[in-house]
Amino acid sequence: MSPWLVYYLLAINLVTILAYGWDKSRAERARRRISEARLLLFAFLGGFPGAWAAMSLFRHKTQKTSFKVKLALLTLLNPLWPALYFLLEG
């Protein structure tokens, strides 16, 4: 695996964890929040391990079944990214 891909995955997962933490903090203070679509986008872009970790760490979005189902589907679809990468790399 190329180093840039490793750095990308580390970065997107860190951003995802921070986004979930920020959203949880905003929710507790009844402030404007990060949209669910954006949180799911981070997971779709490769941050799904960070999303699951953040949900557990911050106890955030754990009771919302529709969100968990969407995140689970995105997690199942994520192996398509490496397959596409290796297909394009030859």
WOJOCOR-V246063 format. One line per field, one symbol per residue. burial: I if it has 24 or more other C-alpha atoms within 12 Angstrom, else O. A space follows every 10 residues. Layout:
burial->???
This chain:
burial->OOOOOOOOIO OIIIIIIIII IIIIOOOOOO OOOOOOOOII IIIIIIIIII IIIIIOOOOI IOOOOOIIOO IOOIIOOOOO OOOOOOOOOO
